[in-house]
Structures are given as structure tokens and as C-alpha cells.
Amino acid sequence: MSGRRIAIPSCQRENCHSRQQDKAAAADGRLSERFLIQVWQRLPVRTGLISEQGEIIQLIYPGRENDDQGADLKDAVISLDQELVKGDIEFHRWSSDWKKHHHHQNPAYNSTILHVVMWRDTESVTYLQSGRRVPILVLSRYLETTARKCIRTGYATDFSALPCYQAARALPIEKIAEMLDAAGRERFLAKAAAFQDGLSRDTPEQTLYRGIMGALGYSKNKLPFEELADRVPLHRLEAAFKRPLTDDQCLAQQQALLLGTAGLLPSQQGIGHAVVTSAHWVETLERYWSEYDHSHKMSTDSWCLVKVRPNNSPVRRIAGISYLLLRYRKEGILEEITNLISEIRIDQAYLALVAGLTVMASDYWKTHYDFGCYSRHIAPALIGGSRAAAIAVNIVLPFTYAWSRLKAKPELVAKTLAIFSTSPKPGTNAIERHISKQLVRSGVPINSAQRQQGLIHIYKTLCTQGKCAVCPLGAAAKGQGQQQTYVVSPDAPIAA
């Protein structure tokens, strides 16, 4: 089986003049890695390609652009010798750029599944830091005259063949909106199912606390935050509330225990005393930590601290959870949050939850986003409104749905789902921005939490799994009668 050319002549027909023009375009900067990414993203799905090592490659899903460390595209799906492979894709003009950029020494590239280049200028093979070999795809072998003209002018036409891209033009707005809303409900129930599983293994209080901790870590530090919640369970933190301590003493003990166990105190990060301002608070934390058992301490290396915005610093978020727990010290965070949802009107619940989860900075944290990092222009919140909104939608509401089912509270079950269905979206994220481009022609407003969750659900369960063929958007656009649909009911058994 040979790779299908993309309206592109084979290498044997590629004349010397074309090669010289291509290289001239590369030399003067007209052909950038960004342009190569655009070409890749617009290749027809199921396009047949051949790697330099002879593997048969089919493009299933091109992936989304990465704004973090690592390869250029994330969550791509390809078929490699008829085996589905998921991961990242890195792009270079020349194959030698992989080593020139030291990617072979960088573990951030260990999820790379394909190295796409315009030209191969060395016989060396692409290896990851982990030692695994990655196929090299030379894109110039698959570019025809029209594509070469685009390269020389720096212009790429839009020839995306993703089914949902076509569906955005073919389907009524109401139909797409209905599908997104249904997918959003499906994602909500999947989250509730995960919490139901957690409730079968742990206390409701610990399950909610662990969920909130994971959400404070975003995608980069979700796992370390969950590990920290396991190492410092809620009952240990709440023990301070049972002693005759002031609020400041409670905060200091909780922050010392959390930050020390996380390995993020100044002494653990190698931050010298000379660079730590407002040293009194820091000395208090270090003193309390010296009194605790250190056997459950995490490594500082457990945390991703690179390319993390200062206001999202794990140190700052850990301080935030201590203030949040202090706020609910009287009845406990579980009791007070579920009571709030039970008692408030549906149309007021979202804003009340966001307010109840937002934590403003005070004292030391008003001017520091980490130890030794002083700033007078720091954000005023330890847990801001957008993060509080994300916690409400992704953690508190699905948790309450699962918990109220467990407690046989049908009114609260229905109310929780109603709050979710009427909540505005918490804020735009990278996945939403990416998949919205695939639906750019639809004009469907992503103006609710449910619809935003629907986008994410379709992306994670279909796009990144190479399941375009069963996506309800693409199937509906083709007029198929058996497309996958999302149908859920508040009374249906929770299933992941």
C-alpha cells in the first residue's frame, strides 16, 4: 500500500526548479513552522502518507495548538501502520531542527508521535528524551504546484475536511445548539458518576475537598493537587478548628502543613532568607512545619512551575484553600455549600456559588504570589471569580448531584441539574477556542456552561479519540439516520 498524494505530484516528478523555489522561500522566512501547521490542519482526513521509515500514516485528527511546553500540536490522532496513535506533533522546516532545538533532551516532548518537516536535510532519526523513535514525515513530498505557490506567497487556503467544519455550514443553528446542550448534560453526568465512585471509597467531605483541590491546579497541576489532598486529608486540616486558636493561627497551621507537605516552603525551594520579604509570616510557617511529621512530604519537582501565570502559582492557590476552609469552619464546607444550593433560588444560585468560592488575598498574600516574589500589582484574589466559577460548574454542582442521589434527595437532584443548565459559562478556555474554530461557520453562541461543557465533551470523547465518523455533528450533516446522540435524564442511572 502506498501513500495517497494530496493533489500533489510525486517526488519523481518534482523538478529541480521547484526544489530551488521551495528552499528560497524557506531561506527568506516566507515558509514558517506556523505555516506548516496550517497546512497540516487543512489536510483531508484519512489522507494517506508515508513516513521516511516506511510506515503508512493516515491523518485522523490534526490536533490543537499548544500554548505550553512541548510539541506544537496536542491531542492529535493518526493511524500508524493501521494502529491508532494519540499524542503530540512537532513541526520544523528542516529535520535537523529537532536536535538543533534540543528537543531530544527535553522530556516535555516525550508525548510526540510524529515529526513533520518540510525537508529532510540529515539522515539522523528523530528520538525522544525517553529513547523512543518518532516517525518523520516530509511534507514537501506531498505538495503539488498550487500548494507550492501558497508556500512561496505565505498564504494557505482553507481546505479543512473535518466533518464538523462542514456541519457548521450545513446544519441549522438550533440543531447544533441542541447537540451541544445534550453533550454538555452528558459531560455533567459523567462528572457526577466520577464523584459517585469517589463517594463509594471516601467520605463526602474528603471527596468534595479533593475535587476542589484538583480544580485549583488547572490542567498542569491537577494531579499534584489531588495527591496533596490525599496526603493532607481534610480532617487533618479541620483539626485546627477544634482547638482554641485565632483565625491567623488556624491559617498559619494549615498553610504550613499544606505547603510543607507540597515541598513548596522557602526552605524546600532553596529560597534564601535574604530574598524573602515580610519574613515574620514565613518564619511562622517554617516553625509550624518543623513540628509536623515530614514522612508524607512531596518532592518540589512534583509541581509544574514553568509557564504558570503568577496568579495561578500553586503556592498562591494552596494559600487560597486555607482561607476557603476557614470561611466554612463553623459547619464545614460540605454542609454549608449543600445548604446554600438547597435554600437559594435557582436563578440566584450560580452567582451565590461563585461568591462563596472566591477568596480575596490578605496580609502576606496581598503582595506575594510566591515566597520571595513581591509585587504591589498582584491580583487581589487568591481564588478569583473565573476560577471560582469553574469550580462551581465542574466540581460543586456535579458533586452535589451525586451526593444528593446518594442521600435520596430528589428535589436537590433536580435543582442541581437545573442550576447547571441555566448557568453562564465560567470563561473561555483553550479547548473551547480550538473547537470553536471547527464550528466557526455555525454562528452558535457558546453562552452557557452547559454548551461550553458540550464542546469539551465532544472534543475529549470524539475528536481526540479519532471518532469523527460517529460524531453527531458530522453524521447529522451527512443526513445519516444512525448518528450518535446524547440523551440524558435526571432520573437515569449515572454512567460514565
C-alpha positions in Angstrom: 0.0 0.0 0.0 1.4 3.4 -0.9 0.5 6.8 0.5 -2.0 8.8 -1.5 -0.7 12.1 -2.8 -2.7 15.1 -1.8 -3.3 16.6 -5.2 0.4 16.7 -5.3 2.9 15.2 -7.7 5.3 12.5 -6.5 8.9 13.1 -5.7 10.0 11.7 -9.1 8.1 14.4 -10.9 9.3 17.2 -8.6 11.8 19.1 -10.7 14.9 20.9 -9.5 13.3 24.3 -10.2 10.5 23.6 -7.7 13.0 22.5 -5.0 15.0 25.6 -5.5 11.9 27.8 -5.2 10.9 26.0 -2.0 14.3 26.4 -0.4 14.4 30.0 -1.5 11.1 30.5 0.3 12.5 28.9 3.4 15.7 30.9 3.3 13.9 34.3 3.3 11.5 33.3 6.0 8.3 33.0 4.0 7.8 29.4 5.0 7.4 29.3 8.7 6.7 26.5 11.1 3.4 28.2 11.7 2.5 27.9 8.0 3.4 24.2 8.1 1.0 23.7 11.0 -1.8 25.4 9.0 -1.1 23.1 6.0 -1.3 20.1 8.3 -4.5 21.2 9.9 -6.1 21.5 6.5 -5.1 18.1 5.1 -8.1 16.0 4.2 -9.0 13.5 6.9 -7.8 9.9 6.2 -5.1 11.3 3.9 -2.6 8.5 3.2 1.1 9.4 3.8 4.4 7.5 4.1 7.0 8.3 6.8 10.7 8.3 6.0 11.0 5.0 7.7 8.2 3.5 5.5 5.3 3.5 8.0 1.9 4.1 6.5 0.3 7.2 8.1 -3.3 8.3 8.0 -4.4 11.6 9.4 -7.4 11.1 11.7 -7.5 14.3 13.8 -4.9 17.1 13.3 -4.8 18.2 17.0 -4.9 21.6 18.6 -2.2 24.2 19.0 -0.2 24.0 22.2 0.4 27.2 24.3 2.6 25.4 26.8 5.9 23.5 26.8 6.3 20.7 24.3 5.3 19.9 20.8 3.4 22.3 18.5 0.1 20.4 18.4 -1.5 18.4 21.2 -4.2 15.7 21.2 -3.6 14.6 17.6 -4.7 11.2 16.3 -3.1 9.3 13.5 -3.1 5.8 12.2 0.4 4.4 12.1 0.5 1.1 10.1 -3.2 0.7 10.9 -2.7 1.2 14.6 -4.4 4.2 16.2 -1.9 6.5 17.9 -2.7 9.6 20.0 -0.3 12.3 21.1 1.6 15.4 20.1 3.1 16.5 16.7 6.1 18.7 16.3 6.8 20.8 13.1 10.1 22.0 11.6 11.3 23.3 8.3 14.3 21.1 8.4 14.6 17.6 10.0 17.9 18.7 11.7 16.0 21.3 13.7 14.9 18.7 16.1 18.4 18.3 17.5 19.3 22.0 17.0 16.4 22.9 19.3 17.5 20.2 21.8 14.1 18.5 21.7 15.8 15.1 22.0 16.9 16.2 25.5 13.6 17.7 26.7 11.1 15.4 28.4 8.3 17.9 27.5 8.4 16.3 24.0 8.1 12.7 25.1 4.4 12.6 24.1 5.3 13.4 20.5 4.0 10.8 18.0 5.1 12.4 14.7 7.8 14.8 13.5 6.6 16.7 10.4 9.2 18.6 8.4 9.2 20.4 5.1 12.6 18.9 4.1 14.9 16.2 5.3 18.4 17.5 5.4 20.0 14.8 7.5 19.8 11.0 7.7 19.5 11.1 11.5 16.4 9.6 13.1 14.2 11.5 15.5 14.5 10.2 19.0 12.7 11.4 22.2 14.4 12.0 25.5 12.7 8.8 26.6 14.6 6.9 23.9 11.6 6.2 21.7 11.9 6.7 18.0 9.3 9.0 16.3 8.4 8.7 12.6 9.5 11.6 10.3 7.0 12.9 7.7 8.5 15.0 4.9 5.6 17.3 3.8 7.3 18.6 0.6 6.9 15.1 -0.9 3.1 15.7 -0.8 2.8 19.3 -2.0 1.6 20.0 -5.6 2.1 23.1 -7.6 -0.9 25.0 -6.1 0.4 24.3 -2.6 3.9 25.3 -3.5 2.6 28.6 -4.8 0.9 29.1 -1.4 4.3 28.4 0.3 6.1 30.9 -1.9 3.5 33.6 -1.1 3.0 32.6 2.5 -0.8 32.0 2.0 -2.7 28.9 2.9 -6.2 28.3 1.6 -8.8 26.8 3.9 -9.5 23.2 2.7 -10.4 21.7 6.0 -12.3 18.4 5.6 -13.3 17.8 9.2 -16.9 16.6 9.3 -17.9 19.2 12.0 -16.4 22.0 10.0 -18.7 21.1 7.1 -21.6 20.5 9.5 -21.3 24.1 10.8 -22.4 25.3 7.4 -24.9 22.6 6.6 -26.9 22.3 9.8 -29.4 24.8 11.3 -28.1 26.7 14.4 -30.8 25.3 16.5 -29.7 21.7 15.7 -26.1 22.3 16.6 -27.1 24.1 19.8 -29.3 21.2 20.7 -26.5 18.7 20.2 -24.0 20.8 22.2 -26.5 21.2 25.1 -27.1 17.4 25.1 -23.4 16.7 25.1 -23.0 19.2 28.0 -25.5 17.3 30.1 -23.7 14.1 29.2 -20.4 15.5 30.5 -22.1 16.7 33.6 -23.5 13.2 34.3 -20.1 11.7 33.6 -18.5 14.0 36.2 -21.3 13.1 38.7 -20.5 9.4 38.0 -16.9 10.0 38.9 -17.9 11.7 42.2 -20.3 8.8 42.9 -17.3 6.5 42.6 -15.3 8.7 44.9 -18.2 8.7 47.4 -18.1 4.9 47.5 -14.5 5.0 48.6 -14.3 8.0 50.8 -16.3 10.4 53.0 -18.4 13.1 51.2 -16.3 15.8 52.8 -13.0 14.4 51.6 -14.4 13.8 48.1 -15.5 17.4 47.7 -12.3 18.7 49.1 -10.2 16.6 46.8 -12.3 17.8 43.8 -11.8 21.4 44.7 -8.1 20.9 45.2 -7.7 19.3 41.8 -9.6 22.2 40.2 -7.2 24.7 41.8 -4.3 23.0 39.9 -5.8 23.6 36.4 -4.6 21.0 33.9 -0.9 21.4 34.7 -1.0 20.8 38.4 -4.3 18.9 38.8 -2.6 15.6 39.7 -0.2 17.1 42.3 -3.1 19.0 44.0 -5.1 15.8 44.2 -2.1 14.0 45.6 -1.6 16.8 48.2 -5.3 16.3 49.1 -4.7 12.6 49.7 -1.5 13.3 51.8 -3.2 16.0 53.8 -6.8 14.9 54.1 -9.5 17.4 55.1 -9.9 16.0 58.7 -6.3 16.9 59.4 -6.8 20.5 58.3 -10.1 20.8 60.2 -8.4 19.6 63.4 -7.1 23.1 63.9 -10.7 24.4 64.1 -11.4 22.2 67.1 -8.6 23.9 69.1 -8.8 27.4 70.8 -6.9 29.1 68.0 -7.3 32.5 66.4 -8.0 32.7 62.7 -4.4 33.7 61.9 -3.1 30.7 63.9 -5.5 28.4 62.0 -4.4 29.8 58.7 -0.7 29.5 59.6 -1.0 25.9 60.7 -3.0 24.9 57.6 -0.7 26.7 55.2 2.4 25.3 56.9 1.0 21.7 56.7 -0.1 22.1 53.1 2.9 24.0 51.7 5.4 21.9 53.7 3.8 18.6 52.5 3.8 20.0 49.0 7.5 20.8 49.2 6.9 24.4 48.4 8.1 26.3 51.5 11.1 28.6 51.0 13.5 26.2 52.7 12.3 23.4 50.4 12.6 25.6 47.3 16.0 26.8 48.1 14.9 30.4 48.6 17.3 32.2 50.8 16.2 34.2 53.8 17.6 37.4 52.3 15.2 37.4 49.4 12.1 36.6 51.5 10.3 39.8 52.4 7.7 40.0 55.2 9.8 37.3 56.9 7.6 37.1 60.0 4.8 35.2 58.3 7.3 32.9 56.5 9.2 32.2 59.8 5.8 31.3 61.4 5.1 28.8 58.6 8.6 27.3 58.8 8.3 27.0 62.6 4.9 25.2 62.4 6.2 22.9 59.7 9.2 21.9 61.8 6.7 20.5 64.3 4.9 18.2 61.8 5.7 14.7 60.6 7.6 15.1 57.3 7.3 11.5 56.1 4.5 12.3 53.7 6.3 15.2 52.0 6.1 15.5 48.2 9.0 16.5 46.1 9.2 20.1 44.8 9.7 18.5 41.4 6.2 17.2 41.5 4.9 20.6 40.6 4.8 22.3 37.2 6.1 25.8 37.9 7.2 26.7 34.3 4.8 28.8 32.2 2.4 29.1 35.1 1.0 32.6 35.4 2.0 34.2 38.7 -1.6 34.5 39.9 -2.1 30.7 39.3 1.0 29.8 41.3 0.4 26.6 43.3 1.7 28.4 46.4 -0.9 31.0 46.0 -3.7 28.5 45.3 -2.7 26.5 48.4 -3.0 29.6 50.5 -6.4 30.1 48.9 -7.8 26.8 50.1 -6.8 27.6 53.7 -8.9 30.8 53.6 -11.8 28.9 52.0 -11.8 26.3 54.7 -11.6 28.9 57.4 -14.7 30.6 55.9 -16.7 27.5 56.4 -15.1 26.4 59.7 -18.4 26.5 61.6 -20.4 23.8 59.8 -17.8 22.6 57.3 -17.5 23.2 53.6 -19.8 20.3 52.6 -22.6 21.3 54.9 -22.6 24.9 54.1 -22.2 24.5 50.3 -25.0 22.0 50.0 -27.2 24.0 52.3 -26.7 27.1 50.1 -27.7 25.1 47.0 -30.8 23.7 48.8 -32.0 27.1 50.1 -31.3 29.6 47.3 -33.4 30.3 44.2 -32.2 28.6 41.0 -31.7 31.9 39.2 -29.5 33.2 42.1 -27.5 30.0 42.8 -24.7 30.5 40.2 -23.7 33.9 41.4 -24.0 32.8 45.1 -21.8 29.8 44.5 -19.1 31.9 42.7 -19.1 34.4 45.6 -18.9 31.6 48.1 -15.9 30.1 46.4 -14.0 33.4 45.6 -11.2 34.1 48.1 -9.6 37.6 48.3 -6.0 37.9 49.3 -5.0 39.4 52.7 -1.9 40.0 54.7 1.2 38.4 53.2 -0.6 37.2 50.1 -1.8 40.6 49.2 1.7 41.4 47.9 3.2 37.9 47.1 2.4 35.3 44.5 5.2 33.1 45.9 7.8 33.3 48.6 10.4 35.9 47.7 8.2 37.2 44.8 7.0 40.6 45.9 4.7 42.7 43.8 2.4 45.7 44.5 0.4 45.0 41.4 -0.7 41.5 42.1 -4.3 40.3 41.5 -6.4 40.9 44.6 -7.8 37.3 44.8 -6.2 34.0 45.8 -9.1 32.3 44.1 -10.6 34.7 41.6 -14.1 34.8 40.1 -13.3 32.9 37.0 -11.6 30.0 38.9 -14.5 30.0 41.4 -17.0 29.8 38.6 -15.1 26.8 37.1 -15.1 25.1 40.4 -18.8 25.6 40.8 -19.6 24.2 37.3 -17.0 21.4 37.2 -16.9 20.3 40.9 -19.5 21.6 43.2 -22.6 21.0 41.0 -21.8 17.5 39.7 -20.6 16.5 43.2 -23.9 17.8 44.8 -25.9 15.9 42.1 -24.1 12.7 43.0 -24.3 13.3 46.8 -28.0 14.2 46.7 -28.8 11.0 44.8 -26.8 9.0 47.4 -28.8 10.8 50.2 -32.1 10.2 48.3 -32.9 13.9 47.9 -34.7 14.0 44.6 -35.6 17.7 44.8 -31.9 18.6 45.3 -31.0 16.3 42.4 -33.4 18.2 40.0 -32.4 21.6 41.4 -28.7 20.9 40.9 -29.2 19.9 37.3 -31.4 23.0 36.7 -28.7 25.3 38.1 -26.1 23.8 35.8 -28.5 24.1 32.8 -29.0 27.8 33.4 -25.5 28.8 34.4 -23.5 31.1 32.2 -20.1 29.8 31.0 -17.3 30.4 33.5 -14.9 31.8 30.9 -13.2 30.8 27.7 -10.5 28.1 27.7 -8.1 26.7 25.2 -10.2 23.7 24.2 -13.2 25.9 23.6 -11.2 28.4 21.5 -9.9 25.5 19.4 -13.1 23.6 18.8 -15.0 26.8 18.2 -12.8 27.3 15.1 -14.1 23.9 13.8 -17.7 25.3 14.2 -16.9 28.9 13.2 -19.4 28.8 10.3 -22.3 27.8 12.6 -22.7 31.1 14.5 -23.9 29.1 17.5 -23.4 31.2 20.6 -21.4 29.4 23.3 -23.0 31.4 26.1 -23.8 28.9 28.8 -21.8 26.5 31.0 -23.8 23.6 29.5 -23.0 24.4 25.9 -19.3 25.0 26.8 -19.2 21.7 28.5 -20.7 20.1 25.4 -17.9 21.4 23.3 -15.3 20.0 25.7 -17.2 16.7 25.9 -17.3 16.2 22.1 -13.6 17.2 21.9 -12.4 14.8 24.6 -14.7 11.8 23.8 -14.8 12.0 20.0 -12.2 14.4 18.4 -9.2 13.2 20.4 -10.3 9.6 20.1 -10.4 9.6 16.3 -14.1 9.1 16.3 -15.2 11.7 13.7 -17.2 9.0 12.0 -19.6 8.7 14.9 -19.7 12.4 15.9 -23.4 13.6 15.9 -22.4 16.8 14.2 -20.7 15.2 11.2 -23.3 12.4 10.9 -26.2 14.8 11.0 -24.6 17.0 8.3 -24.4 13.9 6.1 -28.1 13.0 6.8 -27.3 9.7 8.4 -30.1 8.2 10.4 -28.0 6.3 12.9 -25.7 9.0 14.2 -24.7 9.0 17.9 -26.9 11.2 20.1 -26.7 12.4 23.6 -29.8 11.7 25.6 -29.9 12.0 29.4 -32.4 12.2 32.1 -32.2 13.5 35.7 -33.7 10.1 36.8 -31.4 8.0 34.7 -28.7 5.9 36.4 -25.4 7.8 36.4 -23.0 6.2 34.0 -19.5 7.4 33.0 
